[in-house]
Amino acid sequence: MKRVVTGGISHETSTFTTVPTTLQSYRERFLLRGPEILKVMRGTNTTLGGYIDGAEKHGFELIPTLLAEAHTSAPTPRAVFDGLVGELLDGIRAAGPIDGVLLELHGSMCAGDLDGSDAVPDAEGHVLAEIRRLVGPGVPILAELDIHSNVSPLMVQMADVLIGRETYPEVDMAERARECADVLSRIWKDRLRPTMALHQIPMVWGMNQVTNHSPMKEAMAELHRIEAQPGVVCASIATCYFVADVPDMGASVYVVTDNDLAAAQRYADELGAWCYQRRADWHFHMPRTRDALAQALAAGRYPVIFADLQDNTGGGSPGDSTGMLRTFVDAGLRDACVLNITDPDAVRQCQAAGVGGQLTLDVGGKSSPLQGQPVRMTARVLALSDGKFRYDGPIYAGLERSLGPSAHIEQNGIHVLLTTHREQPYDTAFARTLGLDPRQMRFIGVKSAAHFRAGFESWAGAIYVVSEPSVHDLRNLTFKRLKRQLYSFSDAK
């Protein structure tokens, strides 16, 4: 029986956020070791869940090592990063002779002080190089990457196969992992010799990238056309993670062929050129909530969802910006809710008041002045919880999570969910644990860019992507480490 080690270190790193990353950040999301990885991830729509499926399908032994994943935040301190990498390598060593490596990586991680001597601007390249040094050139290394990756030449050089997710919202985590396992099996059984090429596109991909909508739908169709060409094993589009000031930030495509590097590069260049020719299509205007609200009231399609892209906690924002909440309050909306505002201090005050208690408190706006001023509310506490829940899916379907102590408050028909830990609403499961069914609301505010669509879009009357002041407001960001000129958001206006 073939023996394959699995695990990973996954972090999407913002170099502009005020949210620090610590070892506790990993513990709060996923810091799993050995058999615990298989126990937690089996049967879930996750990368490791897909690897488990692949092992069962192809009959190889899957040896779990370390799975470390933190919510999007600032660069991981070098000591923490080195400790995680060392533990991952120790797990691979302890496995003994192996026939392959299946990894979960993000594709836009960096570590250390990026202005200091301990900087690791390309953490995935570093991890892959360390693993390659350990296992040697003959052991296949395959990894699944997030669609929002900043793919570097080193990553492509050190891995045999990289496969990026093809959906946004990202609902194909397990599917892409199963594809990795399929390719690994072909390497063994069909003597497949993967050759991978990268084309770095000179642009920042805008947020017009929901894959079941045009124009991104057409981009995925073009990707699949390339994948159908003779000798092509797989291909991927990386739309980039744009709030990372690192040399390799930017969109890219990467293509794997069977023992034909020239063809891989030719197809990568072709797909990259196709994407760049349509560069203006990937951008759209994002109004403030007050302007979108006026449009929504005129249209009258309910429930209406306002997605605060700039304070998307899944993109590294603190999750406590107040522009959307203030708009709801000033407009005197009823049957309205905001999901979720990260405010541990407000949660503690709600706990002290107890369920049914009424209190005056300042909500949000505590992590940075850039997030807006707190909103003074006189609210009633409708529910309290420990934050534990299980995702409905499709994103993370079946996975258990905890947002820490949480509260549901209400003021004059405006409901707010307060959490201790940051998390964007992938579906309505968490809200329901606090007695709130968003489907019964007329106005819904979410701190999310697009992932909320997986659990909300099917029943929404209308959706507006909005922009409120935050630490990730592109108008206030300065990049100094990029290695190439990029067609950017400012160019697209």
C-alpha positions in Angstrom: 0.0 0.0 0.0 1.3 3.5 -0.9 2.0 5.8 2.0 1.2 9.5 1.8 1.7 12.2 4.4 -0.7 15.0 4.7 -1.1 18.3 6.6 -0.4 21.9 6.0 0.1 25.4 7.2 -2.6 27.7 5.9 -2.9 31.5 6.4 -4.0 34.4 4.2 -1.8 37.3 5.3 -2.8 40.9 5.2 0.1 43.3 5.6 -2.3 46.2 6.3 -4.6 44.8 8.9 -4.5 45.8 12.6 -5.3 42.2 13.6 -2.2 40.4 14.9 -1.4 36.8 14.4 -0.2 34.6 17.3 0.0 30.9 18.1 -3.4 31.4 19.8 -4.8 32.6 16.4 -4.1 29.1 15.1 -5.5 27.4 18.1 -8.7 29.4 17.7 -9.2 28.1 14.2 -7.4 24.8 13.6 -4.3 23.5 15.2 -4.7 19.7 14.8 -2.1 17.0 15.1 -1.9 13.4 14.0 -5.1 11.3 14.0 -7.1 14.2 15.3 -6.9 15.7 11.8 -8.7 12.7 10.3 -11.3 12.6 13.1 -12.2 16.3 12.8 -12.0 16.6 9.0 -13.6 13.3 7.8 -16.8 13.9 5.9 -16.4 17.6 5.7 -16.2 19.9 2.7 -12.6 20.8 3.4 -9.2 20.2 1.8 -8.4 17.5 4.3 -11.8 16.0 4.0 -11.2 15.7 0.3 -7.8 14.0 0.9 -9.4 11.5 3.2 -11.9 10.7 0.4 -9.1 10.4 -2.1 -7.2 8.0 0.1 -10.3 5.8 0.4 -10.9 5.9 -3.3 -7.4 5.0 -4.4 -6.5 2.7 -1.5 -3.4 4.5 -0.1 -2.6 5.1 3.6 -3.0 8.7 4.6 -0.6 9.7 7.4 -1.6 12.9 9.2 1.1 15.2 10.5 0.1 18.9 11.4 -2.7 21.1 10.2 -2.3 24.7 11.3 -4.8 27.3 10.0 -5.4 30.8 11.3 -8.1 33.3 10.3 -6.8 36.0 7.9 -4.7 38.5 9.8 -1.2 40.1 10.0 2.0 38.2 9.2 2.8 35.3 11.5 5.8 36.0 13.8 8.9 34.2 12.6 9.2 32.2 15.8 5.7 30.9 15.5 6.1 30.2 11.8 9.4 28.3 12.3 7.8 26.3 15.1 4.9 25.2 12.9 7.2 24.4 9.9 9.5 22.4 12.2 6.6 20.4 13.6 5.3 19.7 10.1 8.8 18.5 9.0 9.1 16.4 12.1 5.8 14.7 11.3 7.0 13.9 7.8 10.3 12.5 9.1 8.5 10.4 11.7 6.3 8.9 8.9 9.3 7.0 7.5 9.4 6.0 3.8 6.6 7.7 1.9 5.3 7.7 -1.7 3.7 11.2 -1.8 2.8 14.4 0.0 -0.7 16.1 0.0 -0.7 19.5 1.5 -3.2 22.2 2.4 -1.6 25.6 1.7 -3.3 29.0 1.1 -1.0 30.6 -1.4 -0.8 34.1 0.1 1.0 33.6 3.4 3.9 35.6 4.7 5.8 35.6 8.0 8.2 37.7 10.1 8.9 41.4 10.0 8.7 42.1 6.3 11.1 45.0 6.7 13.5 43.0 8.8 16.1 40.2 8.3 13.6 37.5 9.4 11.1 38.3 6.6 9.4 35.4 4.7 7.4 37.1 2.0 6.7 33.8 0.3 5.8 31.4 3.1 4.4 28.7 0.8 7.5 28.7 -1.3 9.5 28.4 1.9 7.4 25.5 3.2 7.5 23.7 -0.1 11.3 24.1 -0.4 11.8 22.7 3.1 9.7 19.7 2.4 11.4 19.2 -1.0 14.8 19.3 0.8 13.5 16.7 3.2 11.8 14.2 0.9 14.1 14.6 -2.1 13.3 15.0 -5.8 11.6 11.6 -6.3 8.6 12.0 -3.9 5.6 13.8 -5.5 4.5 16.9 -3.6 1.0 18.1 -4.4 -1.0 21.0 -2.8 -4.3 22.6 -3.0 -4.3 26.4 -3.1 -7.0 29.1 -2.4 -8.3 30.9 -5.5 -6.9 34.1 -3.9 -3.2 33.1 -4.1 -0.2 35.1 -4.9 1.7 32.3 -6.7 5.5 32.6 -6.9 8.0 30.9 -9.2 9.5 29.2 -6.1 6.2 27.5 -5.3 5.9 26.2 -8.8 9.5 25.0 -8.8 9.3 23.1 -5.5 5.9 21.4 -6.0 5.1 18.8 -8.6 1.4 19.8 -8.8 -0.5 22.8 -7.5 -4.3 22.9 -8.0 -6.3 26.0 -7.2 -9.9 26.2 -6.3 -12.2 27.0 -9.1 -15.2 28.5 -7.3 -15.9 31.8 -5.5 -17.6 31.4 -3.1 -15.1 28.6 -2.5 -17.4 25.5 -2.3 -15.0 23.1 -4.1 -12.4 22.6 -1.3 -13.0 18.8 -1.0 -13.5 18.4 -4.8 -10.1 20.0 -5.6 -8.4 17.9 -2.9 -9.9 14.8 -4.5 -8.5 16.0 -7.8 -5.0 16.2 -6.2 -5.4 12.6 -5.0 -6.5 11.6 -8.5 -3.4 13.2 -10.0 -1.1 11.5 -7.4 -2.6 8.2 -8.3 -1.9 8.8 -12.0 1.7 9.5 -11.2 2.0 6.1 -9.6 -0.2 4.1 -12.0 0.1 5.8 -15.3 3.6 7.1 -15.0 2.4 10.6 -15.3 5.3 13.1 -15.2 3.9 16.5 -14.2 5.5 19.6 -15.6 4.1 22.9 -14.3 4.4 26.4 -15.7 3.4 29.8 -14.3 2.3 33.0 -15.9 2.2 36.0 -13.6 -0.4 38.5 -14.9 0.5 42.2 -14.5 -2.7 43.0 -12.7 -4.6 43.0 -9.5 -7.8 41.1 -10.1 -10.8 43.1 -8.9 -13.6 41.7 -6.8 -15.9 41.0 -9.7 -15.1 37.3 -9.5 -18.1 35.3 -8.4 -17.7 32.3 -10.5 -21.3 31.4 -11.3 -21.8 35.0 -12.6 -20.5 36.7 -15.7 -17.8 37.7 -16.5 -16.0 35.2 -14.1 -18.2 32.4 -15.5 -16.6 32.9 -18.9 -13.1 32.9 -17.3 -13.8 29.5 -15.8 -15.1 28.2 -19.2 -11.8 29.4 -20.8 -9.9 27.6 -18.0 -11.7 24.4 -18.7 -11.1 24.8 -22.4 -7.4 24.9 -21.7 -7.7 21.9 -19.4 -9.3 19.9 -22.2 -6.3 20.3 -24.5 -4.1 17.2 -25.2 -1.5 16.6 -22.6 -2.9 19.1 -20.1 -3.3 17.6 -16.6 -4.9 20.6 -14.8 -4.9 24.4 -14.9 -5.8 27.1 -12.4 -6.5 30.8 -12.1 -5.3 32.7 -9.1 -7.1 36.0 -8.7 -4.6 37.1 -6.1 -4.9 38.5 -2.5 -4.4 42.2 -3.0 -3.9 43.5 0.5 -0.5 41.8 0.8 2.5 44.1 0.1 4.9 41.3 -1.1 6.9 41.0 -4.3 4.7 38.3 -5.9 1.4 39.9 -5.2 -0.8 39.8 -8.3 -3.0 37.5 -10.4 -1.6 34.5 -12.2 -2.4 31.2 -14.0 -0.5 28.0 -13.7 -0.8 24.9 -15.9 0.4 21.3 -15.5 1.1 19.0 -18.5 2.4 15.5 -18.8 6.1 15.8 -19.4 5.9 18.9 -21.7 7.0 22.0 -20.0 7.0 24.0 -23.2 3.3 23.2 -23.7 2.6 24.1 -20.1 4.1 27.5 -20.5 2.4 28.1 -23.8 -1.0 27.3 -22.4 -0.3 29.4 -19.2 0.7 32.3 -21.4 -2.4 31.9 -23.5 -4.7 31.8 -20.6 -2.9 34.7 -18.8 -3.2 36.9 -21.9 -7.0 36.1 -22.2 -7.4 37.2 -18.6 -5.4 40.4 -19.0 -7.2 41.4 -22.2 -10.4 41.6 -20.1 -8.8 43.3 -17.1 -11.4 46.0 -16.9 -14.1 43.4 -16.6 -12.9 42.2 -13.2 -13.7 45.5 -11.4 -16.9 47.1 -10.3 -18.1 50.2 -8.4 -18.9 49.7 -4.7 -21.3 52.3 -3.3 -21.7 53.2 0.4 -24.4 51.5 2.2 -26.6 54.6 2.3 -26.5 54.9 -1.5 -27.2 51.2 -1.9 -30.1 51.4 0.6 -31.7 54.1 -1.5 -31.5 51.9 -4.6 -32.8 48.9 -2.6 -35.8 50.8 -1.3 -36.7 51.9 -4.8 -36.4 48.4 -6.2 -38.4 46.8 -3.3 -36.9 43.3 -3.6 -36.6 41.6 -0.2 -34.8 40.4 1.7 -32.0 42.7 0.6 -28.4 41.9 1.5 -25.7 44.5 1.9 -22.2 42.9 1.8 -19.5 45.1 3.4 -16.5 44.0 1.3 -14.0 46.3 3.0 -14.7 44.9 6.5 -14.7 41.2 5.3 -13.2 39.3 8.2 -12.4 36.5 5.8 -10.0 39.0 4.1 -8.3 40.0 7.3 -10.4 43.0 8.4 -11.2 43.4 12.1 -14.9 42.9 11.7 -16.0 45.9 13.8 -16.4 48.7 11.2 -19.6 50.7 11.9 -20.5 52.4 8.7 -23.2 49.8 7.8 -24.7 49.6 11.3 -24.8 53.4 11.6 -26.6 53.6 8.3 -29.2 51.1 9.4 -29.8 53.0 12.7 -29.9 56.4 11.1 -32.4 55.1 8.5 -34.6 53.7 11.3 -34.9 50.3 9.6 -37.0 47.6 11.0 -36.6 43.8 10.5 -32.9 44.4 9.9 -29.8 42.6 11.1 -26.0 42.9 10.9 -23.9 39.7 10.8 -21.5 39.7 12.6 -19.7 42.5 14.5 -16.5 41.4 16.4 -16.6 43.1 19.7 -15.5 41.0 22.8 -16.0 44.0 25.1 -19.7 44.4 24.0 -20.2 40.7 24.5 -18.9 40.9 28.0 -21.4 43.7 28.8 -24.2 41.6 27.4 -23.2 38.7 29.5 -23.3 40.9 32.6 -26.8 42.2 31.6 -28.1 38.6 31.0 -30.7 37.4 28.5 -33.7 39.8 28.7 -31.6 42.6 30.1 -31.5 46.1 28.6 -28.3 48.1 28.4 -26.6 51.1 26.7 -23.4 50.1 25.0 -21.0 51.3 22.3 -20.9 48.7 19.5 -17.9 48.3 17.1 -15.3 50.8 16.1 -12.8 49.7 18.8 -10.0 48.1 16.8 -8.9 51.2 14.8 -10.1 54.7 14.1 -10.2 53.6 10.4 -13.1 51.3 11.3 -15.3 54.2 12.2 -16.6 55.5 15.5 -18.6 53.1 17.9 -22.4 53.2 17.5 -24.2 54.0 20.8 -27.1 51.6 21.2 -29.7 51.0 23.9 -30.5 47.4 23.2 -32.1 44.3 24.7 -30.1 41.1 25.0 -32.1 38.4 23.2 -29.7 35.5 23.4 -26.2 34.5 24.6 -24.1 31.6 23.6 -20.6 30.0 23.7 -20.4 30.5 20.0 -20.3 26.8 19.1 -22.1 25.7 16.0 -21.9 23.4 12.9 -21.8 24.7 9.4 -24.7 23.9 7.1 -22.6 24.3 4.0 -21.8 24.1 1.2 -18.7 25.9 2.5 -17.3 23.9 5.4 -20.4 21.6 5.4 -20.4 19.5 8.5 -17.5 21.3 10.2 -17.8 22.3 13.9 -16.6 25.8 14.8 -16.8 28.3 17.6 -16.8 32.1 17.5 -16.3 32.3 21.2 -18.8 34.0 23.6 -21.5 35.7 21.5 -24.6 37.8 21.9 -27.7 38.7 20.0 -28.9 42.2 20.7 -31.9 44.2 19.3 -32.7 47.9 19.2 -36.0 49.1 17.6 -36.1 46.3 15.1 -32.3 46.2 14.3 -30.6 43.0 15.3 -26.9 42.7 15.8 -24.9 39.5 16.4 -21.8 40.2 18.5 -18.9 37.7 18.5 -15.6 37.3 20.3 -13.8 35.7 17.3 -13.9 36.9 13.7 -15.8 35.0 11.1 -17.8 35.9 8.0 -21.2 34.4 7.7 -20.9 31.5 5.2 -24.5 30.4 6.0 -27.2 31.0 8.6 -26.2 28.2 11.0 -24.5 30.5 13.6 -27.2 33.1 13.5 -29.9 30.4 14.2 -28.0 29.3 17.4 -28.7 32.8 18.7 -32.4 32.7 17.8 -32.0 34.8 14.6 -33.3 33.5 11.3 -32.0 36.0 8.7 -34.6 34.8 6.2 -37.2 36.5 8.3 -35.4 39.9 8.0 -36.0 42.5 5.3 -32.5 44.1 5.5 -29.4 42.0 6.1 -25.9 43.4 6.5 -23.0 40.9 6.3 -19.3 41.4 6.8 -18.3 39.4 3.8 -17.1 39.9 0.2 -18.7 36.9 -1.5 -18.6 33.7 0.6 -21.9 34.6 2.1 -23.5 33.9 -1.3 -23.1 30.2 -0.8 -25.6 30.2 2.0 -27.6 33.3 1.3 -27.9 34.0 -2.5 -30.5 31.4 -3.3 -33.2 33.1 -1.2 -32.1 36.8 -1.4 -34.3 39.3 -3.2 -31.3 41.5 -4.0 -27.6 41.8 -3.1 -25.5 45.0 -3.0 -21.8 44.9 -2.5 -20.9 48.0 -0.6 -17.7 49.7 0.7 -17.4 51.4 4.2 -14.3 52.9 5.8 -11.9 50.3 7.1 -8.3 49.4 7.5 -8.5 47.8 4.0 -9.8 50.8 2.2 -7.6 50.7 -0.9 -7.5 54.5 -1.2 -5.4 54.6 2.0 -3.0 51.7 1.2 0.6 52.2 0.0 2.6 49.4 -1.6 6.4 49.4 -1.6 7.5 45.8 -2.2 5.8 44.9 -5.5 8.2 43.5 -8.1 6.1 44.5 -11.2 3.7 47.1 -12.3 0.1 46.0 -11.8 -3.1 47.1 -13.4 -4.9 48.1 -10.2 -8.1 49.2 -8.7 -7.1 52.9 -9.1 -6.6 52.2 -12.8 -10.0 50.7 -13.2 -11.9 53.6 -11.9 
